[in-house]
Amino acid sequence: MAKAKRMYGCTECGSTFPKWAGQCGDCGAWNTLVETLIEGAAPPSGRAGWAGEQANIRTLAEVSVEEVPRFSTASGELDRVLGGGLVDGSVVLIGGDPGIGKSTILLQTLCAIAQHYPALYVTGEESQQQVAMRARRLDLPQDRLKVMTETCIESIIATARLEKPKVMVIDSIQTIFTEQLQSAPGGVAQVRESAALLVRFAKQSGTAIFLVGHVTKEGALAGPRVLEHMVDTVLYFEGESDGRLRLLRAVKNRFGAVNELGVFGMTDKGLKEVTNPSAIFLTRAQEAVPGSVVMATWEGTRPMLVEVQALVDTSHLANPRRVTLGLDQNRLAMLLAVLHRHGSIPTYDQDVFINVVGGVKVLETAADLALMAAVISSLRNRPLDTDLLVFGEVGLSGEIRPVPSGQERLKEAAKHGFKRAIVPKGNAPKEAPAGLQIIAVTRLEQALDALFE
């Protein structure tokens, strides 16, 4: 097999050069030359990346559609985010801010899996003693999990072929390097090539691999964007480092639904799963206060009740402030315009602050009606009933549009003791849940009249 040749390719125009330079000689772009490999010729049976079997062609009718076998991670919330459990040969990339709990949850998961299957924890950032100290502090079983401190990807894969683990963790991919490249670990080429070798090994051996990824100051995963395309699942850890709640969100999943959400609580013994997150997010004041309303949001495969708060105050600025935490700021500006046009409630001289309690990010349009209700309640200084639920999408012409999974949202509200719900007419059930009064509306004017009945 011919030796691999190192070249430097421009990420803008694709030109290649034998040496690195600050500027591309063809397109003139600066700092775009990235080290890459040009593989030499090799016979088909010995080519790099050969999966171990010859490619075959079949019709779709001949392809087996049996359910992909999964195994549990011993964490119900993590299984939910993964789509029901881990799949053999899958590669999961998990990212998040420093100190958010990435290494903690993976160590807990691997210690639990190691009681039933062989598991290997590879760390490039900590020593074996540091990992063992964390496991003892968290009171985790330590007798079966194997730990390895290594950063060379060739050594890691060679060890994994001997140990044959069912699950393997790489903490983190930015510390791993391949001997085929001369650039420093963490570079674009090193991360790409190391991840490619790990993905290839996972598909060949059936080992499920967790990759820990660093994030940039903007919150995106560090390294090349192709890293997210190569893996099967991408998970993001969200939450404030000084807060108690941690949210694990799936943004890509080849084996399950995306935008699934897992809720964990950080304790002195590690991350504990929260099976009923609505009860956590609904820790409200004892008496009704203006600017607060509860809505039902849909996260992946389950509804969650969250509290939306608004503070509207007279502005002394030429351009009043519009601040949102957990909601889209541009959508707030649009809804305030709809509220002025179709509800005759102006806010052009008011500062408007919106917050979703608990650090939850609501990305769906079902929050429109709840957001407007909270704004009106704060503007008029009139509290809404604590047993009132509001959800629905608001259109530019003032119509109230239905949202998906309305029945499940109402059942969740009834389970938590809500007595009244203002919902789009398209989501009104034929038979309301016991103890829950349904107020179906089609226009914004109807919803405003129903808020303070």
C-alpha positions as CSV (number, residue, x, y, z in Angstrom):
1,M,0.0,0.0,0.0
2,A,1.4,3.4,-1.0
3,K,2.3,5.8,1.7
4,A,-0.2,8.6,2.3
5,K,0.9,12.0,1.1
6,R,0.3,15.2,3.0
7,M,-1.1,18.1,1.2
8,Y,-2.7,21.4,2.1
9,G,-6.0,22.2,0.6
10,C,-7.9,25.5,0.4
11,T,-11.3,25.4,2.0
12,E,-12.5,28.2,-0.4
13,C,-11.5,27.0,-3.9
14,G,-10.2,23.5,-3.3
15,S,-6.7,24.0,-4.6
16,T,-3.9,21.9,-3.1
17,F,-0.3,22.9,-2.2
18,P,2.7,20.9,-1.0
19,K,3.4,23.4,1.8
20,W,1.3,25.6,4.1
21,A,1.0,29.3,3.5
22,G,-1.0,32.1,5.0
23,Q,-2.7,33.0,1.7
24,C,-4.0,30.7,-1.1
25,G,-2.1,31.3,-4.3
26,D,-5.1,30.7,-6.5
27,C,-8.1,32.5,-4.9
28,G,-6.2,34.9,-2.6
29,A,-8.1,33.9,0.6
30,W,-6.3,34.1,3.9
31,N,-5.9,31.3,6.5
32,T,-7.8,28.8,4.4
33,L,-5.1,26.1,3.9
34,V,-5.9,23.0,5.9
35,E,-3.7,19.9,6.1
36,T,-5.2,16.9,4.4
37,L,-4.2,13.4,3.2
38,I,-4.0,12.0,-0.3
39,E,-4.2,8.3,-0.1
40,G,-2.0,6.2,-2.4
41,A,-3.2,3.4,-4.6
42,A,-4.1,0.1,-2.9
43,P,-5.7,-3.1,-4.0
44,P,-9.5,-3.3,-3.4
45,S,-9.1,-5.9,-0.6
46,G,-6.6,-3.8,1.3
47,R,-7.9,-0.3,0.8
48,A,-8.2,2.0,3.8
49,G,-11.7,2.1,5.2
50,W,-12.8,-1.2,3.7
51,A,-15.9,-2.3,5.8
52,G,-15.1,-6.0,5.6
53,E,-17.7,-7.0,2.9
54,Q,-18.3,-6.4,-0.7
55,A,-20.9,-3.9,-1.7
56,N,-24.1,-5.5,-3.0
57,I,-27.2,-4.0,-4.7
58,R,-30.7,-4.9,-3.7
59,T,-34.2,-3.4,-4.2
60,L,-35.9,-1.7,-1.4
61,A,-38.4,-4.6,-1.1
62,E,-35.5,-7.0,-0.4
63,V,-34.0,-4.8,2.4
64,S,-34.9,-6.0,5.9
65,V,-36.9,-3.4,7.8
66,E,-36.7,-5.1,11.2
67,E,-36.4,-2.8,14.2
68,V,-32.9,-1.8,15.0
69,P,-31.8,-3.6,18.2
70,R,-31.1,-1.3,21.1
71,F,-29.8,-1.6,24.6
72,S,-30.5,0.6,27.6
73,T,-28.1,3.1,29.1
74,A,-29.7,2.6,32.5
75,S,-30.9,6.3,32.3
76,G,-34.5,6.7,31.2
77,E,-34.0,10.4,30.1
78,L,-30.8,9.6,28.1
79,D,-32.6,6.6,26.5
80,R,-35.5,9.0,25.6
81,V,-33.1,11.5,23.9
82,L,-31.3,8.7,22.0
83,G,-34.7,7.4,20.7
84,G,-35.1,4.4,23.0
85,G,-31.6,3.4,23.8
86,L,-28.2,2.9,22.2
87,V,-27.8,1.2,18.8
88,D,-24.8,-1.0,18.1
89,G,-22.2,0.7,15.9
90,S,-23.7,4.2,16.5
91,V,-21.6,7.3,17.1
92,V,-23.0,9.9,19.4
93,L,-21.5,13.4,19.7
94,I,-22.3,15.3,22.9
95,G,-21.4,18.9,23.3
96,G,-21.9,21.6,25.9
97,D,-20.3,24.4,27.9
98,P,-17.4,23.6,30.3
99,G,-18.6,22.2,33.6
100,I,-22.1,21.5,32.4
101,G,-21.8,17.8,33.1
102,K,-20.8,16.0,29.9
103,S,-18.1,13.9,31.5
104,T,-20.2,13.3,34.6
105,I,-23.2,11.8,32.7
106,L,-21.0,9.7,30.5
107,L,-19.1,8.3,33.4
108,Q,-22.3,7.5,35.2
109,T,-23.7,5.8,32.0
110,L,-20.6,3.7,31.4
111,C,-20.3,2.6,35.0
112,A,-23.9,1.3,34.8
113,I,-23.4,-0.3,31.3
114,A,-20.2,-2.0,32.5
115,Q,-22.2,-4.1,34.9
116,H,-23.7,-6.0,32.0
117,Y,-21.4,-5.3,28.9
118,P,-17.7,-4.6,28.4
119,A,-17.1,-0.8,28.4
120,L,-14.0,1.4,27.9
121,Y,-13.5,5.0,29.0
122,V,-10.8,6.8,27.0
123,T,-9.8,10.2,28.5
124,G,-7.3,12.6,26.9
125,E,-7.9,15.4,29.3
126,E,-7.7,13.7,32.7
127,S,-5.5,11.0,34.3
128,Q,-6.9,7.7,35.5
129,Q,-6.6,8.9,39.1
130,Q,-8.9,11.9,38.4
131,V,-11.5,9.7,36.7
132,A,-11.4,7.2,39.6
133,M,-11.7,10.1,42.2
134,R,-14.8,11.4,40.4
135,A,-16.3,7.9,40.3
136,R,-15.7,7.5,44.1
137,R,-17.2,10.9,44.8
138,L,-20.3,10.0,42.9
139,D,-20.5,6.5,44.6
140,L,-20.5,4.7,41.2
141,P,-19.6,1.0,40.8
142,Q,-15.9,0.9,39.7
143,D,-15.1,-2.8,39.6
144,R,-15.9,-3.4,35.9
145,L,-15.3,-0.2,33.9
146,K,-11.9,0.0,32.2
147,V,-10.2,3.3,31.9
148,M,-7.5,4.3,29.4
149,T,-5.5,7.5,29.1
150,E,-4.4,8.0,25.5
151,T,-4.6,10.6,22.8
152,C,-3.2,8.8,19.7
153,I,-6.1,7.4,17.7
154,E,-4.1,4.5,16.3
155,S,-3.3,3.3,19.8
156,I,-6.9,3.7,20.9
157,I,-8.3,1.7,18.1
158,A,-5.7,-1.0,18.5
159,T,-6.6,-1.3,22.2
160,A,-10.3,-1.3,21.4
161,R,-9.9,-4.2,18.9
162,L,-8.3,-6.3,21.7
163,E,-10.7,-5.3,24.4
164,K,-13.8,-5.4,22.2
165,P,-16.0,-3.1,24.3
166,K,-19.7,-2.8,23.7
167,V,-19.6,1.0,24.5
168,M,-16.6,3.3,24.4
169,V,-16.3,7.0,25.4
170,I,-13.7,9.4,23.9
171,D,-13.3,12.4,26.1
172,S,-12.7,14.5,24.1
173,I,-12.3,14.4,20.4
174,Q,-10.4,17.7,20.4
175,T,-7.5,16.1,22.3
176,I,-7.2,13.1,19.9
177,F,-4.6,13.1,17.1
178,T,-3.5,10.8,14.3
179,E,0.1,10.1,13.5
180,Q,-0.6,10.5,9.8
181,L,-0.9,14.3,10.2
182,Q,1.6,16.7,11.6
183,S,-0.8,19.4,12.8
184,A,-1.6,19.9,16.5
185,P,-4.5,18.1,18.2
186,G,-7.7,20.1,18.0
187,G,-7.1,21.3,14.5
188,V,-9.6,20.9,11.7
189,A,-7.7,18.2,9.9
190,Q,-6.9,16.3,13.1
191,V,-10.5,16.3,14.4
192,R,-11.9,15.3,11.0
193,E,-9.4,12.4,10.4
194,S,-9.7,11.1,14.0
195,A,-13.5,11.2,13.9
196,A,-13.5,9.4,10.5
197,L,-11.3,6.6,11.9
198,L,-13.6,6.2,15.0
199,V,-16.7,6.1,12.8
200,R,-15.1,3.5,10.6
201,F,-14.2,1.4,13.6
202,A,-17.7,1.7,15.1
203,K,-19.3,0.5,11.9
204,Q,-16.9,-2.4,11.5
205,S,-16.9,-3.6,15.1
206,G,-20.5,-2.7,16.2
207,T,-19.1,-0.7,19.1
208,A,-21.3,2.2,20.2
209,I,-19.1,5.3,20.7
210,F,-19.7,8.5,22.6
211,L,-17.6,11.5,21.5
212,V,-17.3,14.5,23.8
213,G,-17.0,17.8,21.8
214,H,-15.8,21.2,22.9
215,V,-17.9,24.2,22.1
216,T,-17.0,27.7,20.9
217,K,-17.9,30.9,22.8
218,E,-21.0,31.2,20.5
219,G,-22.2,27.8,21.8
220,A,-21.6,25.8,18.5
221,L,-19.5,22.6,18.5
222,A,-15.8,23.4,17.9
223,G,-14.0,22.0,14.9
224,P,-15.2,21.3,11.3
225,R,-18.9,21.3,10.6
226,V,-18.4,18.0,8.8
227,L,-17.9,16.4,12.3
228,E,-21.7,16.7,12.9
229,H,-22.4,15.2,9.5
230,M,-20.2,12.1,10.1
231,V,-21.8,11.0,13.4
232,D,-25.2,9.4,13.9
233,T,-26.5,11.5,16.8
234,V,-25.7,15.0,18.0
235,L,-26.6,16.0,21.6
236,Y,-26.3,19.4,23.3
237,F,-26.1,19.9,27.0
238,E,-27.9,23.1,28.0
239,G,-28.4,25.0,31.3
240,E,-26.6,27.4,33.5
241,S,-23.5,26.1,35.2
242,D,-24.6,27.6,38.5
243,G,-28.2,26.2,38.1
244,R,-29.6,22.9,39.2
245,L,-31.3,21.8,36.0
246,R,-29.6,20.4,32.9
247,L,-31.3,19.9,29.6
248,L,-30.0,17.4,27.1
249,R,-31.4,18.1,23.6
250,A,-31.0,16.0,20.4
251,V,-30.5,18.1,17.3
252,K,-29.7,15.2,15.0
253,N,-30.6,11.5,15.4
254,R,-30.6,8.9,12.6
255,F,-32.3,6.4,15.0
256,G,-35.0,8.5,16.6
257,A,-36.8,11.8,16.7
258,V,-34.9,15.1,16.8
259,N,-35.6,17.9,19.3
260,E,-36.2,15.3,22.0
261,L,-35.4,16.7,25.4
262,G,-34.1,15.0,28.6
263,V,-34.2,16.8,31.9
264,F,-31.6,16.2,34.6
265,G,-30.9,17.7,38.1
266,M,-27.4,18.3,39.2
267,T,-26.7,17.0,42.7
268,D,-23.6,16.2,44.8
269,K,-23.9,12.6,43.6
270,G,-24.0,13.5,39.9
271,L,-26.9,13.9,37.5
272,K,-30.3,12.6,38.5
273,E,-33.0,12.2,35.9
274,V,-36.2,14.3,36.3
275,T,-39.1,12.1,35.2
276,N,-41.8,14.8,35.7
277,P,-40.2,18.0,34.5
278,S,-43.5,19.9,34.4
279,A,-43.6,19.8,38.3
280,I,-40.2,21.4,38.4
281,F,-40.9,24.2,35.9
282,L,-44.3,25.0,37.6
283,T,-42.8,26.0,41.0
284,R,-44.9,29.2,41.1
285,A,-45.7,31.9,43.6
286,Q,-48.4,31.1,46.1
287,E,-50.7,33.9,44.8
288,A,-51.4,35.1,41.3
289,V,-49.1,37.8,40.0
290,P,-49.4,40.0,36.9
291,G,-47.4,38.9,33.8
292,S,-47.3,35.2,34.5
293,V,-49.1,32.4,32.6
294,V,-48.6,28.7,32.0
295,M,-48.3,27.1,28.5
296,A,-47.9,23.6,27.3
297,T,-44.9,23.1,25.0
298,W,-44.2,20.0,23.0
299,E,-40.6,18.6,23.3
300,G,-39.9,15.6,21.1
301,T,-42.5,13.0,22.2
302,R,-43.9,14.5,25.4
303,P,-45.6,17.7,26.6
304,M,-44.2,20.0,29.2
305,L,-45.8,22.7,31.2
306,V,-43.7,25.8,31.5
307,E,-44.3,29.3,32.9
308,V,-43.9,32.3,30.7
309,Q,-43.3,35.6,32.4
310,A,-43.5,39.1,31.0
311,L,-42.5,42.5,32.4
312,V,-43.9,45.6,30.6
313,D,-42.8,49.0,31.8
314,T,-42.7,52.5,30.5
315,S,-39.6,53.2,28.4
316,H,-37.5,56.3,28.5
317,L,-35.5,55.4,25.4
318,A,-36.1,56.4,21.8
319,N,-36.2,52.7,20.9
320,P,-37.9,50.7,23.6
321,R,-36.2,47.5,24.6
322,R,-37.4,44.0,23.5
323,V,-35.6,41.3,25.5
324,T,-36.4,37.6,25.4
325,L,-34.9,34.6,27.3
326,G,-36.0,31.2,25.9
327,L,-38.0,32.7,23.0
328,D,-37.3,34.2,19.6
329,Q,-36.8,38.0,19.9
330,N,-38.0,38.6,16.3
331,R,-41.2,36.8,16.9
332,L,-41.8,38.9,20.0
333,A,-41.6,42.1,17.8
334,M,-44.1,40.6,15.3
335,L,-46.6,39.5,18.0
336,L,-46.5,43.0,19.6
337,A,-47.4,44.4,16.2
338,V,-50.3,42.0,15.9
339,L,-51.4,42.9,19.4
340,H,-51.5,46.6,18.4
341,R,-53.3,46.1,15.1
342,H,-55.9,43.5,16.0
343,G,-56.1,44.0,19.8
344,S,-55.8,47.8,19.9
345,I,-53.2,47.4,22.7
346,P,-50.1,49.6,21.9
347,T,-46.7,48.9,23.3
348,Y,-44.5,51.2,21.2
349,D,-43.6,53.3,24.3
350,Q,-43.0,50.3,26.6
351,D,-40.0,48.1,27.4
352,V,-41.0,44.4,27.1
353,F,-39.0,41.7,28.8
354,I,-40.0,38.0,28.3
355,N,-38.6,35.0,30.2
356,V,-39.3,31.3,30.2
357,V,-38.8,30.0,33.7
358,G,-36.3,27.2,34.2
359,G,-34.0,27.9,31.3
360,V,-36.2,26.1,28.8
361,K,-35.9,27.2,25.2
362,V,-39.3,27.2,23.5
363,L,-38.8,27.0,19.7
364,E,-42.3,26.3,18.6
365,T,-45.1,28.7,17.6
366,A,-47.5,27.3,20.3
367,A,-46.0,29.9,22.7
368,D,-47.5,32.9,20.7
369,L,-50.8,33.1,22.6
370,A,-49.2,32.6,26.0
371,L,-46.7,35.3,25.3
372,M,-49.4,37.8,24.4
373,A,-51.4,36.9,27.5
374,A,-48.4,37.5,29.7
375,V,-47.7,40.8,28.1
376,I,-51.3,42.0,28.5
377,S,-51.4,40.8,32.1
378,S,-48.3,42.8,32.9
379,L,-49.3,45.9,31.0
380,R,-52.7,46.1,32.7
381,N,-51.3,44.9,36.0
382,R,-54.0,42.3,36.2
383,P,-53.0,38.8,37.3
384,L,-54.3,35.7,35.5
385,D,-55.7,32.7,37.3
386,T,-53.1,30.3,38.5
387,D,-55.2,27.4,37.1
388,L,-55.3,28.8,33.6
389,L,-53.4,27.2,30.6
390,V,-52.9,29.0,27.3
391,F,-51.4,27.8,24.0
392,G,-51.8,28.5,20.3
393,E,-50.2,30.0,17.3
394,V,-51.2,33.6,16.3
395,G,-51.2,34.6,12.7
396,L,-50.5,38.1,11.3
397,S,-54.2,38.6,10.5
398,G,-55.1,37.9,14.2
399,E,-56.3,34.3,13.7
400,I,-55.6,31.6,16.2
401,R,-54.1,28.6,14.5
402,P,-54.0,25.0,15.9
403,V,-50.8,23.4,17.0
404,P,-49.7,19.7,16.9
405,S,-50.5,17.3,19.7
406,G,-53.2,19.4,21.3
407,Q,-54.9,16.5,23.0
408,E,-51.7,15.4,24.8
409,R,-51.0,19.0,26.0
410,L,-54.5,19.2,27.5
411,K,-54.2,15.8,29.3
412,E,-50.9,17.0,30.8
413,A,-52.6,20.1,32.1
414,A,-55.5,18.2,33.6
415,K,-53.0,15.8,35.3
416,H,-51.5,18.9,37.1
417,G,-54.8,20.3,38.2
418,F,-55.5,23.0,35.7
419,K,-59.2,24.1,35.6
420,R,-59.4,26.3,32.4
421,A,-57.6,26.3,29.1
422,I,-57.7,28.8,26.2
423,V,-56.8,26.9,23.1
424,P,-57.3,27.2,19.3
425,K,-60.6,25.8,18.1
426,G,-58.8,23.2,16.0
427,N,-57.3,21.7,19.2
428,A,-60.6,21.6,21.1
429,P,-61.4,17.9,21.9
430,K,-64.8,16.4,21.5
431,E,-64.7,15.4,25.1
432,A,-62.6,17.6,27.5
433,P,-60.5,15.9,30.2
434,A,-62.2,15.6,33.6
435,G,-62.1,18.9,35.5
436,L,-60.8,21.0,32.6
437,Q,-62.9,23.7,31.0
438,I,-61.9,24.2,27.4
439,I,-62.4,27.7,25.8
440,A,-61.9,27.4,22.0
441,V,-61.0,30.6,20.2
442,T,-60.5,31.4,16.5
443,R,-59.6,35.1,16.7
444,L,-57.3,37.2,18.9
445,E,-60.2,39.3,20.1
446,Q,-62.0,36.2,21.5
447,A,-58.8,35.2,23.3
448,L,-58.4,38.6,24.9
449,D,-62.0,38.6,26.1
450,A,-61.6,35.1,27.6
451,L,-58.4,35.9,29.5
452,F,-60.1,38.0,32.3
453,E,-63.5,36.4,32.5
